[in-house]
Amino acid sequence: MVVDSVVWICFLGFVLLMLALDLGVFHRKAHEIKLKEALIWSAVWISLALTFNYGVYVFMGKEKAVEFLTGYVIEKSLSIDNLFVFIMLFTYFKVDTKYQHKVLFWGILGALVMRAIFIFAGVALISKFHWIIYIFGALLIFTGIKMLFQKEEQIEPDKNPLVRLFKKFFPFTDQPHEGKFFMKINGKRFATPLFVVLLIVEFTDLIFAVDSIPAILAITDDTFIIFTSNVFAILGLRALYFALAGITQYFHYLKYGLSAILVFVGVKMTIVDFYKIPIVTSLLTIVGILVVSVLCSVLFPKKNDLINN
């Protein structure tokens, strides 16, 4: 089904309106996001996504609605992995809690642009060169297995290629920034540590997109469904971060769940020409893996978590 350009314009207009309200009204002044506010915003974004999902069901049919929901669940679950990176990043740079929302806002805005490029390029490639689907599938299987055995990485900003390149061509200062990305010192403009954090946030999402976009391409090749499910998952990521930042450490089995999801989706992609796994089966499998990994984390906590409690 080809989505009318008017629908695309309306959706993009809605996204821009929500972003404007978010930054210009609700978060015009920098402040610490408390748990209650984070939970309310998480509920708002999830409700908007489910409402949109119902609209897809009414106007595009059941199959497209299930595709959207499956894509949304995949992107939402994989985005949780970003939260661990954000936590380490903000801790390393000692970013004040009242400035974290600003970094995530602009970081996610950049992520939306990059995801759009990845999505349209991915769909175009698969449409023209069908065999690329096998490469994407193999990439997901490899990434899933790698994630299973990967140890927790430390944040090393000075080794980040984007940060190193930026510092080569732009003056940098470690002085207090008061929430600014750039500041003038003796008439000269300098980048602050907060901007470096933003660069790494963008770079991190670029890396994660390499996994998440092929994952949803295994579910559907409908550009509109892929893009909208990505947008809702990403826009709700900030609220999810502030809601879960204090407890993500307890989801120690989630990594294995995400690994299993990537492998499952990769296998689904590589066998698509021989056997097409029903979309409802895919949705139930992915949700089931997530539920089991979270339950295992709760029922079998780490020893140091028990000591802390």
C-alpha positions as CSV (number, residue, x, y, z in Angstrom):
1,M,0.0,0.0,0.0
2,V,1.3,3.4,-1.0
3,V,0.7,6.0,1.7
4,D,-0.5,9.3,0.3
5,S,1.9,12.3,0.7
6,V,-0.7,14.1,2.7
7,V,-0.4,11.4,5.4
8,W,3.3,11.8,5.5
9,I,3.1,15.6,5.8
10,C,0.5,15.3,8.6
11,F,2.6,12.8,10.5
12,L,5.8,14.9,10.2
13,G,3.8,17.9,11.2
14,F,2.6,16.1,14.3
15,V,6.2,15.1,15.2
16,L,7.4,18.7,14.8
17,L,4.5,20.0,16.9
18,M,5.2,17.5,19.7
19,L,8.9,18.4,19.7
20,A,8.1,22.1,19.8
21,L,5.7,21.6,22.7
22,D,8.3,19.4,24.5
23,L,11.2,21.9,24.2
24,G,9.3,25.2,24.0
25,V,6.6,24.7,26.6
26,F,7.1,21.7,28.9
27,H,10.9,21.9,29.2
28,R,11.6,25.5,28.4
29,K,13.5,25.9,31.6
30,A,16.2,23.3,32.4
31,H,15.2,21.2,35.4
32,E,15.7,17.8,36.9
33,I,13.2,15.2,35.5
34,K,11.7,13.5,38.5
35,L,10.3,9.9,38.4
36,K,6.7,11.0,38.4
37,E,7.2,13.4,35.4
38,A,9.2,10.7,33.5
39,L,6.4,8.1,34.1
40,I,3.7,10.5,32.9
41,W,5.7,11.3,29.7
42,S,6.4,7.6,29.1
43,A,2.6,6.9,29.4
44,V,1.9,9.8,27.0
45,W,4.3,8.5,24.3
46,I,3.2,4.9,24.7
47,S,-0.5,6.0,24.5
48,L,0.2,8.0,21.4
49,A,1.9,5.1,19.8
50,L,-1.0,2.7,20.6
51,T,-3.5,5.3,19.3
52,F,-1.6,5.6,16.1
53,N,-1.4,1.8,15.9
54,Y,-5.2,1.7,16.1
55,G,-5.4,4.3,13.3
56,V,-3.2,2.0,11.2
57,Y,-5.5,-0.9,12.0
58,V,-8.6,1.1,10.9
59,F,-7.2,2.7,7.7
60,M,-4.5,0.1,6.6
61,G,-5.7,-3.2,8.0
62,K,-4.8,-5.7,10.6
63,E,-1.6,-6.9,9.0
64,K,-0.1,-3.4,8.8
65,A,-1.2,-2.8,12.4
66,V,0.6,-5.9,13.6
67,E,3.7,-5.0,11.6
68,F,3.7,-1.5,13.3
69,L,3.3,-3.0,16.8
70,T,6.0,-5.6,16.2
71,G,8.4,-2.9,14.8
72,Y,7.6,-0.6,17.7
73,V,8.3,-3.4,20.3
74,I,11.6,-4.3,18.5
75,E,12.8,-0.7,18.4
76,K,11.6,0.0,21.9
77,S,13.4,-3.0,23.3
78,L,16.6,-2.4,21.4
79,S,16.6,1.2,22.4
80,I,16.8,0.2,26.1
81,D,20.4,-0.8,25.3
82,N,21.0,2.9,24.6
83,L,20.0,3.7,28.1
84,F,23.0,1.9,29.6
85,V,25.3,4.0,27.4
86,F,23.5,7.2,28.3
87,I,23.9,6.4,32.0
88,M,27.7,5.7,31.7
89,L,28.1,8.8,29.5
90,F,26.3,11.2,31.9
91,T,28.2,9.7,34.8
92,Y,31.6,10.0,33.1
93,F,31.1,13.7,32.2
94,K,29.2,14.5,35.5
95,V,26.4,16.0,33.5
96,D,23.9,17.7,35.9
97,T,20.5,16.0,35.8
98,K,18.8,19.3,34.8
99,Y,20.8,19.4,31.6
100,Q,20.4,15.7,30.6
101,H,17.0,16.3,29.0
102,K,18.5,19.0,26.7
103,V,21.2,16.6,25.5
104,L,18.8,13.8,24.8
105,F,16.3,16.1,23.1
106,W,18.9,17.3,20.5
107,G,20.5,13.9,20.3
108,I,17.2,12.3,19.5
109,L,16.4,15.0,16.9
110,G,19.6,14.1,15.1
111,A,18.8,10.4,15.5
112,L,15.4,10.9,13.7
113,V,17.2,12.4,10.7
114,M,19.8,9.6,10.6
115,R,17.2,6.9,11.0
116,A,15.2,8.3,8.1
117,I,18.2,8.2,5.9
118,F,19.0,4.6,7.0
119,I,15.4,3.5,6.5
120,F,14.9,4.9,3.0
121,A,18.3,3.6,1.9
122,G,17.7,0.2,3.4
123,V,14.2,-0.2,1.8
124,A,15.6,1.0,-1.6
125,L,18.6,-1.4,-1.4
126,I,16.4,-4.5,-0.6
127,S,13.9,-3.5,-3.3
128,K,16.7,-3.3,-5.9
129,F,19.0,-6.0,-4.6
130,H,17.0,-8.7,-2.8
131,W,20.2,-10.6,-1.9
132,I,21.1,-7.9,0.6
133,I,18.5,-9.2,2.9
134,Y,20.8,-12.2,3.6
135,I,23.6,-9.8,4.5
136,F,21.3,-7.9,6.9
137,G,20.2,-11.2,8.4
138,A,23.7,-12.5,8.9
139,L,24.7,-9.1,10.4
140,L,21.9,-9.4,13.0
141,I,22.8,-13.0,13.9
142,F,26.4,-12.0,14.3
143,T,25.5,-9.0,16.4
144,G,23.2,-11.0,18.6
145,I,25.9,-13.7,19.3
146,K,28.5,-11.0,19.9
147,M,26.2,-9.2,22.4
148,L,25.8,-12.5,24.3
149,F,29.5,-12.7,25.1
150,Q,30.3,-9.0,25.1
151,K,31.5,-7.5,28.4
152,E,30.4,-4.1,29.6
153,E,32.4,-1.5,27.9
154,Q,33.8,1.6,29.5
155,I,33.2,5.1,28.1
156,E,36.4,6.5,26.5
157,P,35.5,9.8,24.8
158,D,39.0,10.6,23.6
159,K,39.1,7.3,21.6
160,N,35.8,8.2,19.8
161,P,36.7,9.0,16.2
162,L,34.0,11.6,15.9
163,V,35.1,13.4,19.0
164,R,38.8,13.3,18.0
165,L,38.0,14.7,14.6
166,F,35.9,17.5,16.1
167,K,38.6,18.5,18.6
168,K,41.1,18.7,15.7
169,F,39.1,21.5,14.0
170,F,37.2,23.2,16.8
171,P,38.4,24.8,20.0
172,F,37.3,23.0,23.2
173,T,37.1,24.1,26.8
174,D,36.6,22.2,30.1
175,Q,35.2,25.3,31.8
176,P,31.7,25.2,33.5
177,H,29.1,25.5,30.7
178,E,25.8,26.2,32.5
179,G,23.9,24.0,30.1
180,K,25.4,25.5,26.9
181,F,26.9,23.6,24.0
182,F,29.1,26.5,23.0
183,M,30.4,29.5,24.9
184,K,32.6,32.5,24.1
185,I,35.9,33.0,25.9
186,N,37.8,36.2,25.1
187,G,35.7,36.7,22.0
188,K,36.4,33.2,20.7
189,R,33.7,30.4,20.5
190,F,34.5,27.1,22.2
191,A,32.7,23.8,22.4
192,T,31.8,22.6,25.9
193,P,31.9,19.1,27.4
194,L,28.1,19.1,27.0
195,F,28.5,19.3,23.2
196,V,31.0,16.4,23.3
197,V,28.4,14.4,25.2
198,L,25.9,15.3,22.4
199,L,28.3,14.1,19.7
200,I,28.8,10.7,21.5
201,V,25.0,10.4,21.9
202,E,24.6,10.9,18.1
203,F,27.5,8.5,17.3
204,T,26.0,5.9,19.6
205,D,22.6,6.0,17.9
206,L,24.4,5.7,14.5
207,I,26.0,2.4,15.7
208,F,22.7,1.1,17.2
209,A,20.8,2.0,14.0
210,V,23.1,-0.5,12.1
211,D,21.3,-3.2,14.1
212,S,17.8,-1.8,14.7
213,I,17.0,-0.8,11.1
214,P,17.8,-4.3,9.6
215,A,15.9,-5.8,12.4
216,I,12.7,-4.0,11.5
217,L,13.3,-4.6,7.8
218,A,12.9,-8.3,8.6
219,I,9.3,-7.5,9.8
220,T,8.1,-5.2,6.9
221,D,9.3,-3.4,3.8
222,D,6.7,-0.7,4.2
223,T,8.7,2.6,4.6
224,F,5.8,4.3,6.3
225,I,5.4,1.6,9.0
226,I,9.2,1.3,9.5
227,F,9.6,5.1,9.9
228,T,6.6,5.7,12.1
229,S,7.4,2.8,14.5
230,N,11.0,4.1,14.8
231,V,9.8,7.7,15.4
232,F,7.5,6.7,18.3
233,A,10.1,4.4,19.8
234,I,12.8,7.1,19.7
235,L,10.6,10.0,20.8
236,G,9.6,8.0,23.9
237,L,13.3,7.2,24.7
238,R,14.0,10.3,26.7
239,A,11.1,9.7,29.1
240,L,12.0,6.1,29.3
241,Y,15.6,7.0,30.3
242,F,14.5,9.1,33.2
243,A,11.9,6.5,34.3
244,L,14.4,3.6,34.2
245,A,17.8,5.3,34.8
246,G,17.8,4.2,38.4
247,I,16.8,0.6,37.9
248,T,18.3,-0.5,34.5
249,Q,21.2,-2.1,36.5
250,Y,18.8,-4.7,37.8
251,F,17.8,-5.9,34.3
252,H,21.0,-8.0,34.0
253,Y,19.3,-10.7,31.9
254,L,17.9,-8.2,29.4
255,K,21.1,-8.3,27.4
256,Y,20.5,-12.0,26.7
257,G,16.9,-11.3,25.7
258,L,18.0,-8.6,23.2
259,S,20.6,-11.0,21.9
260,A,18.0,-13.7,21.4
261,I,15.7,-11.2,19.6
262,L,18.5,-10.1,17.2
263,V,19.3,-13.8,16.4
264,F,15.6,-14.6,15.9
265,V,15.0,-11.7,13.6
266,G,18.2,-12.5,11.7
267,V,17.1,-16.1,11.1
268,K,13.7,-14.8,10.1
269,M,15.4,-12.6,7.5
270,T,17.7,-15.3,6.1
271,I,15.0,-17.9,5.6
272,V,12.4,-15.5,4.2
273,D,12.6,-17.1,0.7
274,F,12.1,-20.6,2.1
275,Y,9.7,-20.0,4.9
276,K,8.0,-16.8,6.0
277,I,7.4,-16.7,9.8
278,P,3.9,-15.2,10.4
279,I,4.0,-11.7,11.7
280,V,1.8,-12.5,14.7
281,T,4.2,-15.4,15.6
282,S,7.1,-12.9,15.4
283,L,5.4,-10.4,17.7
284,L,4.5,-13.1,20.3
285,T,8.1,-14.5,20.2
286,I,9.7,-11.1,20.7
287,V,7.3,-10.1,23.5
288,G,7.8,-13.5,25.1
289,I,11.6,-13.2,25.0
290,L,11.4,-9.7,26.6
291,V,9.0,-10.9,29.4
292,V,11.2,-13.9,30.2
293,S,14.4,-11.9,30.4
294,V,12.8,-9.2,32.7
295,L,11.2,-11.9,34.9
296,C,14.5,-13.8,35.2
297,S,16.2,-10.5,36.2
298,V,13.6,-10.0,38.9
299,L,13.5,-13.6,40.2
300,F,17.3,-14.2,40.0
301,P,19.0,-10.9,41.0
302,K,22.7,-10.5,41.0
303,K,24.4,-11.1,44.3
304,N,25.7,-7.5,44.6
305,D,22.1,-6.3,44.0
306,L,20.9,-8.4,47.0
307,I,23.7,-7.0,49.1
308,N,22.8,-3.4,48.1
309,N,19.2,-4.1,49.1
